[in-house]
Amino acid sequence: MRLVIAVAVAAAFGTAGIARGEPAPPVAAPLPAAASGWPEGAVPHAPANFRVIAFAHGLDGPRSLLVLPNGDVLVAESRGAADVRPSANRITLLRDSTGAGVADQKFALVTGLERPVGLALRRDRLLVAGSDAVASCPFLVGQTRLHGECHAILDLPSAGGHDHWARSLAINPDETRLFVSVGSSGDADPDYRDGADAMRATIESARPDGHDPKVFASGLRDPGAIAFEPTSGRLYATVSERTLPAGERVADYFTRIGEGAFYGWPWAYLGNHEDPRRAGQHPELVARTATPDVLLPPGSVPLGLTFYGREQFPKAYRGGAFIALAGSAGPGLANGYKVVAIPFANGRPGGAAEDFLTGFVKDAASGEVYGRPTAVAVATDGTLLVADDVGNTVWRVIFKCAACTPDPVPARTRERRPAH
């Protein structure tokens, strides 16, 4: 049997190491898990000296988060066509008007969207990536509704939700280009349908108005989240990898995205490891496949990514990345369903991923879960926000030093513009 780069799951393991290109034992493909929702009063588990509270309840499939400069939080509520649960398909604005650390106000900002996920703010424009297009919406920070109509600026390929439909957005540090992730049209793609659409399995780049679109990087099966690392200004992505013919799952990964780089789909994976279904077809593409920086558990489905640039968390987390692993699971196996932290040094990953927020799995033996993390964002007060699209909640993770007594989250100073 051909070996696959994968990560073995063991009691002591919840993370993956820096990718070195060596094969590891294969892991069976996980199955979808049953979701029960959180019991009253239950919350995810954070490390010592952290506590977790619900920032907002009663959402409808929260898939991504965007923290605005005044502390308001935008949430994209969206589900795929294969999900039988209803979805609002909207952008909701959450506001903590009292500084108590809980969203006490909720406003429907944008509705009628096609499975929105990607969110970005550039000056007075809110950019939203749905499964079929990137839209530009007129919006001023502090407002609770738009002051004009949204219009599409960049069309994206969509197959009605039965493909990798979620699109992530990022804007480069000088705000001259926007970037959008576009996944492949399926898992194995035996007929190479992606070859008919140059946008598939890529990260696209365009001007902020959607003009001058071009492929920035390719060969990415399902880039779940993209973000710029603040120190280096480099683009990073999380990627969900494939299932091989024998049912083995290739490790997912987190990596820097180089302009013009190729990451293997569908010919190879994790460096120059040829997909057996494509044996001998394109050795030149196999040879140039980039090796990712950090491996993540196979089937962990990394959907959310943010970099921690605040001072409130301990030094071990400052400058590092937080990744939401939405997970896929079956009886006796539950990969993902956690938030992990990756330390950074000099603008590059400096170690393996470590568990940060856990407790989403109710019963690993049956594969039942309470919730699943789908997005992460750093609030203006330095706390970490985590979207949970099974619990329909946004969690807030707060650092409390060991000598501190419990007290309310400090109120934030916010600049308000008149609501319209």
C-alpha positions in Angstrom: 0.0 0.0 0.0 1.3 3.4 -0.9 2.1 5.6 2.1 0.4 8.9 2.6 1.6 12.0 4.4 -0.9 12.0 7.3 -1.0 12.6 11.0 -1.7 9.8 13.4 -4.4 10.5 16.1 -3.4 9.4 19.6 -4.4 10.3 23.1 -1.5 12.7 23.5 -1.9 14.2 20.0 -4.2 17.0 19.1 -1.9 18.8 16.8 0.5 18.3 13.9 4.1 19.1 13.4 6.1 21.2 11.1 6.0 19.5 7.6 9.2 17.9 6.7 8.1 15.7 3.8 8.4 12.3 5.5 5.6 9.8 5.1 3.5 8.9 8.2 1.1 6.1 8.9 -2.2 6.4 7.0 -5.4 7.4 8.7 -8.9 6.2 7.8 -11.2 8.8 6.3 -13.4 10.3 9.1 -17.1 10.3 8.7 -19.5 13.2 9.4 -20.4 13.6 13.1 -23.8 13.9 14.8 -24.4 17.3 16.4 -26.4 17.7 19.5 -25.8 21.4 20.5 -24.6 22.7 23.9 -26.5 21.9 27.1 -27.5 24.8 29.3 -24.5 26.4 30.9 -21.9 24.4 29.1 -19.0 26.1 27.3 -15.8 25.1 25.4 -12.7 24.4 27.4 -9.8 26.9 27.4 -6.3 26.7 29.0 -5.7 27.6 32.6 -6.3 31.3 33.5 -8.6 31.7 30.5 -12.4 31.7 30.7 -15.1 31.3 28.0 -18.4 33.2 27.8 -21.0 33.4 25.1 -20.7 36.7 23.3 -23.8 36.1 21.1 -26.4 33.3 21.0 -29.2 32.6 18.6 -27.3 32.9 15.3 -28.0 30.8 12.2 -24.9 29.1 10.9 -22.2 31.6 11.8 -19.3 30.9 9.4 -17.0 33.9 9.6 -16.2 37.0 11.7 -15.0 40.5 11.0 -14.2 42.8 13.9 -14.7 46.5 13.0 -12.5 49.3 14.3 -15.2 50.5 16.7 -15.6 47.0 18.3 -18.7 46.0 16.4 -18.5 42.4 15.0 -19.9 41.3 11.7 -21.0 37.6 11.3 -21.6 35.8 8.0 -24.4 33.3 8.6 -24.4 30.7 6.0 -24.7 27.0 5.3 -24.0 24.8 2.2 -26.8 23.3 0.1 -26.0 19.8 1.5 -26.8 21.0 5.0 -30.4 20.2 5.8 -30.5 22.9 8.5 -31.9 26.3 7.4 -29.6 29.2 6.8 -30.2 33.0 7.0 -27.6 33.7 4.3 -27.0 37.2 5.7 -24.4 39.4 7.4 -25.4 40.3 10.9 -23.9 43.2 13.0 -23.3 42.4 16.7 -22.8 45.3 19.1 -21.8 45.3 22.8 -23.3 48.7 23.7 -22.6 48.5 27.4 -19.0 47.2 27.4 -20.0 44.1 29.4 -18.4 41.7 26.9 -21.7 40.4 25.5 -23.5 41.5 22.3 -26.8 43.1 23.5 -27.7 44.4 20.1 -28.1 42.6 16.8 -28.8 44.1 13.3 -29.3 42.4 9.9 -26.9 44.3 7.8 -27.0 42.5 4.5 -29.6 39.9 3.4 -30.4 37.8 0.3 -26.9 36.6 -0.3 -25.7 33.4 -1.9 -23.9 31.5 1.0 -21.7 34.4 2.2 -18.5 33.6 4.0 -15.6 36.0 3.2 -15.7 39.5 4.8 -13.3 42.4 4.5 -13.5 46.1 5.1 -11.7 48.7 2.9 -12.4 52.3 3.8 -16.1 52.9 3.2 -16.7 49.5 1.4 -17.7 46.2 2.9 -16.6 43.4 0.7 -18.5 40.1 0.9 -17.6 36.8 -0.8 -20.5 34.6 -1.5 -20.2 31.3 -3.4 -20.9 32.9 -6.7 -19.4 36.4 -6.5 -17.6 39.1 -4.4 -19.9 42.0 -3.6 -19.0 45.5 -2.7 -21.4 47.3 -0.2 -21.3 50.9 0.9 -20.8 51.0 4.6 -19.5 53.3 7.3 -18.2 52.0 10.6 -20.7 52.7 13.3 -23.8 52.4 11.1 -26.2 49.6 11.6 -27.5 49.5 8.0 -26.0 50.1 4.6 -26.3 53.5 3.0 -26.7 52.1 -0.5 -27.0 48.9 -2.6 -24.4 46.1 -2.9 -23.1 45.2 -6.4 -21.0 42.3 -7.7 -17.4 43.2 -8.6 -16.0 39.7 -9.3 -17.8 36.6 -10.5 -16.8 33.3 -8.9 -17.5 29.7 -10.1 -20.3 28.0 -8.3 -21.9 24.6 -8.8 -25.0 25.1 -6.7 -23.4 24.3 -3.3 -22.3 20.7 -4.1 -18.7 21.7 -4.5 -16.3 23.5 -2.1 -18.4 26.6 -2.0 -17.0 28.7 0.9 -15.0 31.7 -0.2 -12.5 33.5 2.1 -11.4 37.1 1.6 -8.3 39.1 2.5 -6.9 42.5 1.6 -3.1 43.1 1.4 -1.5 45.5 3.9 -1.4 48.5 1.5 -5.0 47.8 0.4 -4.1 47.7 -3.3 -5.3 44.1 -3.9 -8.0 41.8 -2.6 -7.6 38.1 -2.4 -10.3 35.4 -2.5 -10.0 31.6 -2.1 -11.8 29.3 -4.5 -11.9 25.6 -3.8 -12.0 22.7 -6.2 -15.2 21.3 -7.6 -15.0 18.1 -5.6 -12.8 15.6 -3.9 -11.2 13.3 -6.4 -12.3 15.1 -9.6 -11.6 12.0 -11.7 -12.4 13.9 -15.0 -10.4 16.9 -14.0 -13.4 19.3 -14.2 -11.3 21.9 -12.5 -9.2 22.1 -15.6 -12.0 23.8 -17.4 -12.1 26.7 -15.0 -8.9 28.6 -14.3 -10.3 29.9 -11.0 -10.8 26.5 -9.4 -8.5 25.4 -6.6 -6.8 28.8 -6.5 -6.4 32.0 -4.6 -7.4 34.8 -6.9 -6.2 38.4 -6.7 -7.8 41.5 -8.1 -7.9 45.2 -7.5 -10.4 46.3 -4.8 -12.9 47.2 -7.5 -12.7 43.7 -8.9 -10.7 44.6 -12.0 -7.5 43.0 -13.2 -8.3 39.5 -11.8 -5.4 37.0 -11.9 -4.4 33.7 -10.3 -2.1 34.3 -7.4 -1.5 30.7 -6.4 -2.9 27.4 -7.6 -3.2 23.7 -6.8 -5.1 24.3 -3.5 -7.9 21.7 -3.1 -9.9 23.7 -0.6 -8.3 26.8 0.9 -10.7 27.4 3.8 -9.2 30.7 5.2 -6.7 33.2 4.1 -5.1 36.1 6.0 -2.0 38.3 6.0 0.6 37.9 8.7 1.1 41.5 10.1 4.9 41.4 10.7 6.0 40.0 7.3 3.0 41.0 5.3 2.9 37.5 3.8 -0.3 35.7 2.8 -1.1 32.5 4.7 -3.9 30.0 4.1 -5.4 26.9 5.7 -6.2 24.0 3.3 -8.3 20.9 3.5 -6.7 18.0 1.6 -8.0 14.9 -0.2 -9.0 11.4 0.4 -7.0 8.8 -1.4 -8.5 5.7 -3.2 -8.0 3.4 -0.2 -9.9 5.8 2.0 -6.9 7.3 3.6 -7.0 11.0 4.4 -4.1 13.3 3.6 -3.1 15.7 6.3 -4.6 19.2 6.1 -2.2 22.1 6.4 -1.4 25.7 7.2 1.1 27.5 5.0 2.5 30.7 3.5 1.2 31.3 0.0 3.8 32.4 -2.5 2.9 34.2 -5.6 2.9 31.8 -8.6 3.3 28.8 -6.3 1.6 25.5 -7.0 0.4 23.2 -4.2 -0.4 20.0 -6.0 -4.1 19.6 -6.6 -5.0 17.3 -8.2 -1.7 15.8 -9.2 0.2 15.7 -6.0 0.0 16.5 -2.3 2.2 17.9 0.5 5.2 18.3 -1.7 6.2 15.9 -4.4 4.0 13.0 -3.3 2.1 11.9 -6.4 -1.6 11.1 -6.2 -1.9 7.5 -7.3 -4.9 8.3 -9.5 -2.6 10.6 -11.5 0.5 8.4 -11.7 2.8 9.5 -14.4 0.5 12.1 -15.9 2.3 15.3 -15.0 5.7 14.6 -13.3 6.7 18.3 -13.9 3.8 19.5 -11.7 4.6 16.9 -9.1 8.2 18.1 -8.9 7.2 21.7 -8.4 4.5 21.1 -5.7 5.3 23.2 -2.7 5.7 21.6 0.8 3.4 23.3 3.4 4.7 24.8 6.6 2.6 23.1 9.2 0.6 19.9 9.0 -2.8 19.6 10.7 -4.8 16.5 11.5 -6.3 14.8 8.4 -10.0 15.6 8.1 -9.8 18.4 10.6 -11.2 20.9 8.1 -9.5 24.2 9.0 -12.0 26.9 8.2 -10.9 29.9 10.3 -7.7 31.8 10.6 -6.5 34.9 12.5 -3.2 36.3 13.8 -3.0 37.6 17.4 -1.5 41.1 17.4 -2.7 42.3 20.8 -0.9 42.3 24.2 -3.6 40.9 26.4 -2.8 37.2 25.9 0.4 35.6 27.3 3.6 36.0 25.2 3.3 32.5 23.9 0.3 33.5 21.8 1.4 37.0 20.7 2.2 37.2 17.0 1.0 33.7 16.4 -1.9 32.2 14.5 -5.2 30.8 15.8 -7.0 28.3 13.5 -10.5 27.0 13.8 -10.7 23.2 12.9 -14.3 22.5 12.1 -13.7 18.8 12.0 -15.1 15.6 10.5 -15.6 12.6 12.7 -17.0 9.1 13.0 -17.4 6.5 15.8 -14.2 6.3 17.8 -12.5 9.1 15.8 -12.9 12.9 16.0 -10.4 15.0 14.2 -10.7 18.8 14.5 -13.5 20.3 16.6 -11.1 22.6 18.3 -9.2 25.8 18.0 -5.4 25.4 17.8 -2.6 28.0 18.2 0.6 28.1 16.1 3.5 30.1 17.5 5.4 32.5 15.2 8.9 33.8 15.2 10.2 36.5 12.9 7.1 36.3 10.8 7.2 32.6 10.2 5.7 29.5 12.0 8.0 28.6 14.9 6.5 25.3 16.1 3.7 22.8 15.8 0.0 23.5 16.4 -1.2 23.2 20.0 -4.7 22.8 21.3 -6.2 26.0 22.6 -10.0 25.7 22.7 -11.5 22.2 23.1 -14.5 20.5 24.6 -16.6 20.5 21.4 -16.8 16.7 21.2 -19.5 15.2 23.4 -18.7 11.5 22.8 -15.7 10.4 20.6 -16.9 6.8 20.6 -20.2 7.7 18.9 -18.8 10.8 17.0 -21.4 13.1 18.7 -20.4 16.8 19.1 -21.8 19.8 20.9 -20.6 22.3 18.3 -17.9 23.1 15.8 -15.6 26.1 15.5 -15.7 27.7 12.1 -14.1 31.1 12.5 -11.8 33.1 14.8 -11.2 36.8 15.2 -9.4 39.1 17.7 -11.7 41.6 19.3 -10.6 45.2 19.9 -10.1 44.4 23.6 -7.7 41.6 22.9 -10.1 38.7 23.6 -10.6 35.9 21.0 -13.9 35.4 19.3 -14.8 32.0 18.0 -17.8 31.2 15.8 -19.6 27.9 16.3 -22.1 27.0 13.5 -23.6 24.0 15.3 -24.1 25.8 18.6 -25.1 29.0 16.7 -23.0 30.9 19.1 -20.0 33.3 19.1 -17.8 32.5 22.0 -15.5 35.0 23.7 -12.2 33.7 25.2 -10.8 36.0 28.0 -7.4 35.8 29.7 -7.6 36.2 33.4 -4.3 36.0 35.3 -4.1 33.6 38.2 -4.0 36.4 40.8 -7.1 38.1 39.4 -10.5 37.8 40.9 -13.5 37.4 38.6 -14.8 40.7 37.4 -16.6 42.0 34.3 -14.7 42.4 31.0 -13.4 46.0 31.0 -15.5 48.4 29.0 -14.0 49.5 25.7 -13.6 53.0 24.5 -15.3 53.2 21.1 -15.8 55.9 18.6 -19.4 56.1 17.5 -20.7 57.5 14.3 -24.3 58.3 14.1 -26.4 55.3 13.1 -28.6 55.7 10.1 
